[in-house]
C-alpha cells in the first residue's frame, strides 16, 4: 500500500493528476482506498493485475525489438 504522496513522488506527476488517475482506477474497481489516521492509502484490489501487466510488457518489448524501434527508458 502507498499513499498519494508516495505515488506522486515515484511517478513525478502533479498531485491533481495523481488524484484524477487514482479516482478513475478506484471507480473502475482496480484499486481500493483505505483511510488511516491522516493518510489515504491505495492498494491494488486484484493482485492478478500484475501478471496482466507483465504479459503486456513482454508483448510490447517483443514487438519493439522485432520492429527495430529504439526507445529511451523513462525515469
C-alpha positions as CSV (number, residue, x, y, z in Angstrom):
1,X,0.0,0.0,0.0
2,X,1.2,3.5,-0.8
3,X,-0.2,6.9,0.0
4,X,-0.9,9.5,-2.7
5,X,2.3,11.5,-1.9
6,X,4.5,8.3,-2.3
7,X,2.8,7.7,-5.7
8,X,3.2,11.3,-6.8
9,X,6.9,11.3,-5.8
10,X,7.6,8.0,-7.6
11,X,5.8,9.0,-10.8
12,X,6.9,12.6,-10.8
13,X,3.4,13.9,-11.6
14,X,1.3,16.7,-10.1
15,X,-0.9,16.0,-7.1
16,X,-4.0,16.8,-9.1
17,X,-3.0,14.4,-11.9
18,X,-2.4,11.7,-9.4
19,X,-5.7,12.3,-7.7
20,X,-7.6,12.2,-11.0
21,X,-5.9,8.9,-12.1
22,X,-6.5,7.3,-8.7
23,X,-10.1,8.3,-8.8
24,X,-10.5,6.6,-12.2
25,X,-8.8,3.5,-11.0
26,X,-11.0,3.4,-7.9
27,X,-14.2,3.9,-9.9
28,X,-13.1,1.1,-12.3
29,X,-12.6,-1.2,-9.3
30,X,-8.9,-1.6,-9.8
31,X,-7.7,0.0,-6.6
32,X,-9.2,0.5,-3.1
33,X,-8.5,3.4,-0.8
34,X,-8.2,3.0,2.9
35,X,-8.2,5.9,5.4
36,X,-5.7,5.5,8.2
37,X,-5.2,8.5,10.5
38,X,-4.4,11.4,8.3
39,X,-3.5,9.4,5.2
40,X,-5.3,7.8,2.4
41,X,-3.6,4.5,1.4
42,X,-4.1,3.0,-2.1
43,X,-4.0,-0.7,-2.8
44,X,-4.4,-2.8,-5.9
45,X,-7.6,-4.7,-5.5
46,X,-6.7,-7.7,-7.5
47,X,-3.1,-8.8,-7.4
48,X,-3.6,-10.7,-10.6
49,X,-3.3,-7.3,-12.5
50,X,0.4,-7.6,-12.1
51,X,0.5,-10.8,-14.2
52,X,-1.5,-9.0,-16.9
53,X,0.9,-6.1,-16.9
54,X,3.9,-8.4,-17.1
55,X,2.3,-10.0,-20.2
56,X,1.6,-6.7,-21.8
57,X,5.1,-5.5,-21.1
58,X,6.5,-8.7,-22.7
59,X,4.4,-8.3,-25.8
60,X,5.3,-4.6,-26.2
61,X,9.1,-5.3,-25.7
62,X,8.9,-8.2,-28.2
63,X,7.2,-6.0,-30.8
64,X,9.6,-3.1,-30.3
65,X,12.6,-5.4,-30.6
66,X,11.3,-7.2,-33.7
67,X,10.5,-3.9,-35.4
68,X,13.8,-2.3,-34.6
69,X,12.4,0.7,-32.8
70,X,14.6,2.1,-30.2
71,X,13.0,3.9,-27.2
72,X,14.7,5.7,-24.3
73,X,13.9,4.5,-20.9
74,X,11.6,6.9,-18.9
75,X,12.6,7.9,-15.4
